[in-house]
Amino acid sequence: MTYYTYTESPLGLILLTSDGESLTGLYLGAHECGPIVRDNWEENDRAEPLPEARRQIIAYFKGEITEFDLPMKVHGTPFQNTVWNELKRIPFGTTISYGELARRTGNPNASRAVGLANGQNPISIIIPCHRVIGANGKLVGYGGGLPRKEALLQFEAAVLSNGPRKFEKIGSNSLFELA
């Protein structure tokens, strides 16, 4: 059974999914690779670990936590799982290139494949695919959109530099105002 709920965030509505034991998805509202809620899914905001996931997401957007501690279960190819495990090792507030991520997976010539796997990450923010940037330092590719990726990176850098703080409005885009 797939359980789901929605939670508000400074980046818009987030869809959370669970199998009743582990978090299986976190998708931003306009997520390119996000799922379509199916008829056989059950909306249940108390299914494990959705209440704790919501609590930790709120704490993250307040700058109170820099790591998540949730049971997660992702379904992908062995290569995708390797990439997603490497993403979890990127420290809060830092970035690496797709080439570096490819090297860390043991496939130094697989930058494009790593990029594709990164884009299929089912648990964004918690498995921090937003921390991967182009070799030239430019922001490229993010299922939730590049403005959200930029906002997440700016927020994490601010928390790292100045300590806990709410995710504030960034630039003139009201999408990033804390509700």
N, C-alpha and C positions, 0 to 999 in steps of 0.2 A: 504494500500500500504506500502511496505517496501522499504525504500530508503537506499542506502549504499554508502560508499566511503572508500578509503584507505588513511592512513597517515603513513608517515615514523616516526620511533622512534628509540631511541638507542637500543631497544630490537628487532628491525626488524619491518616489516610491520604490521600495526594494521588495522583491519577491524572494521569500525563503522557502526552501523545500527540505523535507526530511523523510526518512524511512521509518520513523518512530524511535530510532536509536541514535542515528547520526545525521548531521547536516549533510545534505546532498546537493544543495544549490543556493547561491546568493546571486541574484540578477538585478541590475539597475533597470529602472523603468524602460528605457529605450535600448536595451541590450541587444546587439546584433545577433548573438547566438543564443539568446534566451529561449526557454521553452514556452510552449503554449499550454496553459492550464487545461488539463484533460477532464472529461466527464467523470472518469473513474478516480480522480484525485479527491481527497477530502480536505476541505478548509477547516483547520483546527490549530488555533494559535497556542494550544497547550501541549501539543505533541512534542515529545523529546526530540532534540534539545532546543526547540524553537524559542521558548521563553528565555533561556540562557543566551542564545545567539542574539536575540533582540537586546538584552541587557548589555552584552559586550559591544554590540554595534553602537549603541548610544554612548557607552563609555569611550569608545574609540573616537567618535565625533566630538567628544568633549575634551579629547587629548589626555584622558585619564589612563588609558592603557595603550601600549605599543605592540602588544602581542595578544593573540587570541588563544584561548584554551577550550576547544570544543572537539567532541568526537566528529570526525568527518569521514565520509565515504564517497569517493569519486570513481566513476566508471569511465575508463578510457583504455587506449592501447597501452602496451608496456612502455612505448616511447613517450606518449603523453603523460603517463604517470611519473616517469623519470623527470620530465620537464616540470611538472607541477610540484614534485618534491623539492626540486632545486629552487623553485620560486619561493617556497616557504623558508628557505635559508637566507634570502635577501633581507638584511636588517632594515627595520623601520627607518624612514628618512633617507635612504640611500638608493641609488640606481645602478644598474649594470646594463651593458649593451646586449643585443640579441647574440652577437658573436661571443661575448663572454659567457652568456647562458649556454650556448652551444658547446663551448669548451668545458663548462662544468658538467655537462651531461655526457662527456666523453666523445662527442661528435663535433669536433671543431669546424667542420665544413658544412654543418647542417643549420646555418642561421635561418634559412627560410622555413625549414621544417619545424624548427623551434618556435618561430613566429606563428606558424599555423597552430601548433599545439598550445601556445600561450593564448591565442585567440579563442580556443575551445575550453578554456578554464571554466569549470562550472561554479566555482565558489570565489567570485571576484572579491576584492578588498582583503578578505581573510587569507586567501592564497594570492599574494600580492603581484598579480600580473601587471599592474600599473607601474611597477618599479623597473620595468624593462624599457629601454629607450634605444634609439638608433645609434649607430657607431659614431655619428657626427654630433651626438648630444641632443639631437632634435627629438621631439615627441612624435612617435609614429604608432599607429595601430592601437586601438582600445575599443573593445566591444561596447562600452558605455559612452563612447565619444571622447574625442581629444580634450574638450573643455573640462570634462570630469577628471580625466587623467591628470591634467595640469593642476587642477584644484587640489586633488589628493596629494600630489607631490609637494605643492606649496604648503599645504596644511601640515604634512609630516615634517617638512623642513622647519617650519615655524615652531612646532611642538618640540622638536629636537633642540632648537636654539634657545627657546624661551620658556619651556615647560608647558604644563597643561593649559589649554585654552580651547574655547569653543571653536568649532568650524564656522568661520565668519564669512560674510559676503566677500567674494573675491572679484575684483574688477567691477564692471557695471552690470554683470549678469545676475539677475535676481534668482536664477536657478540654484545658486549656492547659498541662499539665505537659510539660516537655521530656523526651522519652524517653531 
